[in-house]
């Protein structure tokens, strides 16, 4: 693992840059494809109606949406999460697991590394983003 640039961990990069983009795409799909109201979408996504409004007006998460939309694996995961939220087949605890799985996809496809390196001076040999935390036994 690299030491340089560890001001922000890969998880912090996900929280700051990609999670808002993921939520934005999920919110848009819940409203545009499944016809949910902002209030209902907010409840299903575990956020506020105000946050949903900001996602829809591209005030939150817009910076990295294209990267997520252009990646087949992330787009598929986001579509699945939205469908399961819309049809209420995804429990609140399972959404956390799905988002963690999506994070793993992001990390394994160098999306996090690319963003991490664009914001922080990391050596080319850094592999911190590829090291996914494991569950405690």
N, C-alpha and C positions, 0 to 999 in steps of 0.2 A: 504494500500500500504506500501511496505517496504521502509525504508530510506537508509539502508545499501546497498552499491553497486550501488547507483543511479548515479555513475559516467557516466554511459552510459544508456540511456533510451532504452526500447525495440525497438523503431524506429531506433535508431542508430545501434543496433545489426542487424536489418534487412538490413539497408543500407550497413553496412560494410561486413557482412558475407553471407546473403541470397540473396540479390538483384543481386550481381555478379554471384552467382550460378544459379539463375533463368534465367538471361540473357544468360549465357553460354549454358544452356539447350535449350533455345528458339533459339539461334543462330545456334547451332548444328542441330536442327530439321529443321530450315529454309533452311539450306544448304544441309544436307544429305537426308532429306525426300522430300523436295519441290524443290530442285535443284537451289536455288537462289545463286547468286554470293555473295561474301563477301561484295561488295559495295552495292548491292541491299538489302541484309540483314541488313546492317548497317543503311541504310536510313529508312527502315521499322521499325527497332528497336529504331531509334533515337540516334544512337551512331556513332562511326567512324569505318572505315574499319580496322584500327589498333587494336581497341578494339575487333572486331570480330575475328581477327587473334589470339589475346591473348586468347580469350575464346576457340577457336578451339584447341589451343596448350596447353590448361589447365594451362596457366599462370595467369588466373584470374578466381576466383570463384570455383576452383576445390575442395577446402577443405570441402564444405558441399553439394556437388552434390549428393552423395550417399543418404544422408538423404532425399533430395527432391525426388529422383528417387524411393526410397523405400516407399514413402507415396502415396497411391492411389489418395487421393484428390489433392495433389500438382502436381503430375504427370499429372493428368487429366486437371487441370487448365493450366499448362504449354503447354500441347498438344493443348488445345483449343486456347490459345493465339497465338501459332505458326501457327496454321491452318488459323486463322483469319487474321494474318499479311500476310501470304503467298498468300491468296486469296483476299487480300486488302478489307476485309469486316470490318476491325477494324480501326477506325480513330485514329489519334494521341491523341485526348483527351480521347477516350475510352480505349486506352492502359493503361493510368494512372489509370483509374477506375479499370480495370482488375488486374493490379499489386497491387492496394490497397486491392482488394478483396482477392487476393492470400496472401497478408500479414495477413489478418484476418484469413484465413485458417491456416496459419503458427502459429499464436498466439493461436488460439483455439485448436490446436492439440499438444500443449506443445513443439513444435519444437524450438520456440524462447526461451522458459524458459530453456530448456536443454542447449542450447548454452550460454545463458545469465549466467546461474549458473556455467558453466564450465570456464568462463573467469573472473567472478567477485564474490566476497564472498557475496552471498545472503542467507538470512535465508530460511529454508525449507517452511516457511509459506508465502513467497513472492508470490503475485499474480499480479504483475505489468504487466506482459506480457499478461495476460488474459483480462486486461482492455483496450478495444479498444476505441480509440477516437471517439467521435460522431461529426457529421456535425453540424455547426452552423446554426441556423434557420434564 
